[in-house]
Structures are given as structure tokens and as C-alpha cells.
Amino acid sequence: MYGNDFGPTAQASGTDADTPPGPDEPLNAAEAGIFDDLIEAEQRIEPRDAMPDSYRQTLVRQIAQHAHSEIIGMQPEGNWITRAPSLRRKAILMAKVQDEAGHGLYLYSAAETLGVDREELLDRLHTGRQRYSSIFNYPTLTWADCGAIGWLVDGAAIMNQVPLCRCSYGPYARAMIRICKEESFHQRQGFEILWTLMRGTEKQQAMAQDAADRWWWPALMMFGPPDTGEAAQGGGHTQQSMAWGIKRFANDDLRQKFVDMMVPQAERLGIVLPDPELRWNAERGHYDFGPIDWEEFWRVLKGDGPCNAERIAHRVQAHDEGAWVREAATAYAVKQASREAVA
């Protein structure tokens, strides 16, 4: 039993527990009241609970984008599995890429509990109707990039995703618990790669510094555009998502926490972060940092990044080449079901 999945919600609203209102059916007053009460009480919303369609669609958009990011995110580092500098590094990197595939599976499964078909979500990705994190449209030029991705990109992912373990939607929150544990391993792996390089030759140190220089600003963009202060008046999803308990912190707040966390780690590594305005502000109790190039963010997000076309083309090719596996699995499932029906 999880949350309200077997609770009084359906009975109180006068509906069958297994048949909540469909995605396009508006809630009646009793159902809307129960939903609001659950959100107010910090309770979990479960698949069979009645929920507003706007809440459902917000979750589909967010979970799908998250799932897409996980499977597209396999590509930048998967490119280095055969070129990793040792058998140990290959094994660790293969485990990490495999983890990302598993994260995508958990998240697509969570999205399916909202009544959307996985094939439809993949089609939206392949045709550009849904997006993934812009960070994965940057190339991995050297082995040090695998370290920078683990340290910075997965570090930013952890900062974003740990609060999602308290998301108001049960299946998403539960999926995030395991994902965050594995992302923590990924971040430590990246740190260890850079730690080793920064204690190597001058060329290795320069390679690590160059990777950090290229990935620092895209990592800060991962949290999304500004959404506090004046930016909060310009629309966007943050305010409503926070009111529903889907998000717990604003993009800007998470970005500041990330900077505060990473500066001491960079000092420990011996890496100089590429921001001349980065300095401790005793009055605020936080690090100040320079302006982010949001024009670059939007340009990459809209498809004009270094690897946008390459990433999608590779993803579509892999999907098409795997069609026979899906067909075989479906045929096997039908065959097994027929045998069980006869038995």
C-alpha cells in the first residue's frame, strides 16, 4: 500500500476505486476538494486518485522530459566506453551508462501510470515535440569530460532530483529514491576521475581544467531559466508546480545551492572554476557568481547546439534497429498468456 492508493478517496467522491476520472474529464467539487486536501496535508497522489488534468499533464511533461534526458544522456559518455584508459574505468563507465538506461525505464513506467503510452512519449521525443536537457547537446572531447559530466552534470542532477523524492505524485517520488542513490555514485565517480587527473601530469591537469571550463556554465543552465524575483512574474511552470508539491524549490534557489556546494569541491580538486565574478558574499552567506548566457541556453534547447541533430539521429536509429526485439518480446508475452489461459 502506498499513500492514498487504497484510501477513501474514490469512495468519498462516489466513484469506483479502479476508475478515476479520465484525463480529459473535469473533477467534480468533491473530487477537487479531496485533491486539494491531500496536497495541503503533504500526502501522496496515487494513479487511482482523482486529479486535475492540468496536474496530470504537468507531470507527464516533466517526467517525460526527465526520462528522455536519461536515455539521451547515455550517448555522451557511452561514446567513451571503448576508449576509457583502463579495464576498471571501462567497467565503471559501462555500469553508469546502464544505470542511465534503468533510470529512463523507471521514469517511463512512472509516466505510464498517468495514462500516457510509452511509444507516444518516444515518438514525441523523436519528432521534436518533447525536449530533453540541453546539457546533453554538448560534445565529450576528452576523457576528462567523463569526469566533468559526473562531477558537474550529475552533481546538478542530484541537487535537482533529491527534492523530487518528496514529490506529491507517488510513482515519481518512489522512482527518484533509487535514481538519486545511483546518481550519487555517478557524481563520486566523476570527482574521482578529475581527482586522479589533477594529480597527474601537466597535460592531464590541463585536460581536467579544460573540461571543467566547458561544462561549468552548461551545468548551471541545467536548473532552468530564472524563476524568482522579477522573473517569477513572467510565467513558467515553477509557481504552480510548487503549489502542487511537484517541485519543492525554485530554479534559482537550487542553482545557488549547487554553486555553494561545488566551489569547495573545486578548491579541493585544484580546479579553477571559469567565473571571474565567483566570490564569497559574507552578507548573503552564499557565493556570488557571474551572469549566465541565457541566449545560448535557449538556442541549444531549440535545436541549435553542437550535437542536437546527432543525438536525435542516433536515438532514432537505435530505436528503429531495436524494433525486432520489441516485436519478439510482445510475441512471447502473447504466447505465454495463451498458454496460461489454456491451463
N, C-alpha and C positions, 0 to 999 in steps of 0.2 A: 504494500500500500504506500502510495506517495501522495502527500498533501491532501488535496480535495478529490482525488480521483474516485474515491468510493464514499465521499462525504454526502451531505444533504443537499448539495447544490441543485441537482436535477429535480429531486423530489419537491424542493421548495418552489421551483419555477413551474411545476406541473408538467414536466416533460419526461420522456424515457431517459434513463441514465446513459444508455448507449447511443442515443440520437440527439445530440445537442443541435441548436440551430445551425443550418448550413452556412457556408462562408458568406453568402450574399443575403442572408435573412437577418433583418434587424432584431435586436433584443427587445423583449417587452420590458415594462417598467420593473417587474420583479427580478428578472434576469440581470438587468443593468445595475440594479441595486446590490445584488449579491456579488457581482463582479467588482463593483466599487468597494464593497466592504472587505473583500478578500485582499484587494490591493492595499487598502488602508491598514489592514491588520498584518501586512507583510507576509501573507500566505501565498502559496504557490498556485498558479493557474495550471490546470492539467488539461490534456487533449479533450476530455469529455465534458469539461466545464463550458458553459456558455461564455462567449467573449465577443466584444465588438469587432466588426470586420476590420476596422482601422487598426486595432491592436494586432489582429491576425496578420494583416498584410505588412505591418511594420516588422513583425517577427520574421515573416517569410523573406522580406528584403534583406534584413540584417543577417539572418542565419545563412541564407544562400550566398551572400557576398563573402561571409566568413568561410563557408565550405569551398567556394571557388578559389579563394585565396590560398587555402591549404593545398589543393591539388595543383594549382599553377605554381605554387611556391616550391614544389618538388623539383622544378626544372633548373633553377639557377645553380643549386648545389649538386643535383643529380648529374649535371654536366662534369663534375669533378671526381666522381666515384672511381673511374678508371685511371685518373691521374693523381690521386691522393698519394702523398710521399711515402707511405708505409702500409703494410697489411693492416696494422692496428687502425690507422686513420681510415682506410677503406671500410673496415668493418663498422666503425663508429658512424661514418657518414651514411653507409647503407641503412643502418638502424634508424638514423634520423629521418632519412627520406621515407622509409617505410612508416615511421610514426606519422609523417605528414599525410600519407595516404589514409591511414587509420583515422586521423582527425577529420578528414573530409567525409569518410564513411559515417562517423558518429553524427556529424552535423547534417548531412543529407538525410539521415534517418530521423533526426530531430525535426527537420523541416517537413518531412512527410507526415508527421503527426498533426500538422496543421492543414492537411488535406490537399497538399500540392504534390504532384508526381515528380519523381527524381529525373526522369527523362525530360520533362518540361523544363526543369531548372537547368539541366545541362544544355538543352537547346537554347535557352536564353543566354547562357554564357557564350556558347559557340557563335551565336549570331549578334553578339554585342548588346543585347537588351539588358543584361545584368553585368556588373563590374566585379573586379577583384581588386585587392590592394595594389595601389600604384607602385609600391616598393619593388614588386617582382618584375617590373619592366626595365630594371637596370641590369647590366651585364656583370658576370663574375669573371674578372680579367685575370686574377691570380689566385693561388691557393689561399692567400691571406684573406681574400673576400669571403671564403667559407668561415673564417674566424670572425670577421666583422659582421656577417649576417647572424651568426649565432649570438655574438655578444650584444650587438645593437638592435638588430631586427627582432630577434626572439626576445630580447630584453624588453623592447617596446611592446611586443605581443603580450608578454606576461603582465606588464603594467595595465594594458587594456583589458585583459581577459580574466584576471583574478576577480575583479568585481562582478563579472558575469556569472560566477559561481553562486551569486545571490540574486540572479535574475528572477523576475516574477514568474517566468514560464518554466515549469518543472523540467521537461525534457532537455531544454537548452542548458539550464543550470547544471543538471547532473552530468551532461556530456562534458561541460567545461571543467569539472573536477579532475577527471583523468587527463584531459588535454593540458591543463596547467601544470600538472606534475611532470608530464613529458617535456613541455616547453622549458621547464626549469632545468632539466637535463641538457637540453639543446643550448641554453644560454651558458651554462657552465662549460660545455664542450667548446663553444666559440671563444670564451675567455681563455681557456687553456691553450688553444691554438695560438692566439695572439701572445699569450704569456711566453710560450716557447719561442716564437719568432723574435720577440723583443729581447730575448736573452741569447740570440744567435748572432750571426754575422751582421755587419753594417748593411749589407744588401737585404737581408731578411728583415732587419729593423725598418729599413726604408719601405719595404713592401707592406709591412703591417701598418705603418703610418699612412701610406698612400691609400690603403683600403679604408681605414678609418676616416680619412679626409673625404672620400667619395660617398660613404654610406651614412655619415652623421646627419646631414640635412634631410635626406630622404627618410631616415628613421624618425626624425621629429615630425615630418609630414604625415607619418602613419596614423597619428592620433586624430587626423581630420582637421578641417579649417577652424578658425577661431569661432567660439560659440559662447563667450562670456562678455560682459560689458556691453559696448555698443553693438558688437557682433550678434549678441543674443536677440536683438530686435529685428534682425534681418531674415528671420525664418529658419528653416532647417528642422531637423528631427530631434535635437537634443532635449528641449524643454518637455515635449510630450513623452518622449521615451523615458525621461527621468520621472515624470509624474506617474507613469505606468509601472515603474520599478524595473524596466528593461535595462536601462543604463543607471549607474549609480554616481558617476562623476562626469563633469563636463570635459570636453576635449582639452581645453586649455589647462585645467587642473591636473589631468593625467600627464600632459606634456611637461608641466613644471615638476611633478614628482619624478618623472623619468630623468630629466636633466639633473635634479638634485641627487639621484641615485648613481648616475653614470659618471659624474665628474670625479668623485673619489676613486672609482674603479679605474678610470683613465689614468689618474695620477699613480695608482698602484702599478698599472701596466707600464707606465713610462710613455704613454701616448699623449700627444698634444692635440686636443680637440680643435677643429678648424673654425674657431669663432673668436675673433679678437675682442669681442664685447663680453665674453663669458667671464663673470667675476661674482664673488660672493657679496650679497647685499645684506648686511647685518640688520638693517632696519626691517626688511621684509622677512628675514630668516630663510631666504631662498637665493639661488643663483640667478642673476640676470643673464640673458642671452640675446643675441642679435636677431634681426628680423629674418623671417623665413620667406623664401621666394615662392609665394603662392601662385604666381603665374606659371611657374614650372610645374607645380602640383597639378593644376587644372589641365595644363597642356598634356602631361603624361596620362592623366586619368581619362582624357578624351581620346587617347589613342596615338599621340604623337611622341611617345617615349622611345628610347633606344631599341627596345625589344618587344614592343606591343604586338606587332604583326607576327613575329617569330613565335612568341609564347602561345598565341591562339592557334596558329597553324600547326604547331607541334601537338597541342592538346586535341585538336580536331582529328589529326592523323592517328593519334593513339586511340582515340575513341572509335574511329572507323575500323582500324585494324583489330580492335578487340570485340567487334560485333559477333564473331563466331563463338567466342567464349560465353557471351551473354545468351546467345541462342541455345547453345549446348546446355547451359545451366537451367534455362527455362524448360527445355525439353525433358531434362532429367527430373525436374520438380513435378512436371505433369505426369510423367511415368510413375514416379513414386506415389503421387496422390491417387492414381488409378489403381495401383496395387493395394493401397490401404483401403480404398473403397470396396474392392472385391473381397478383401479379407474381413 
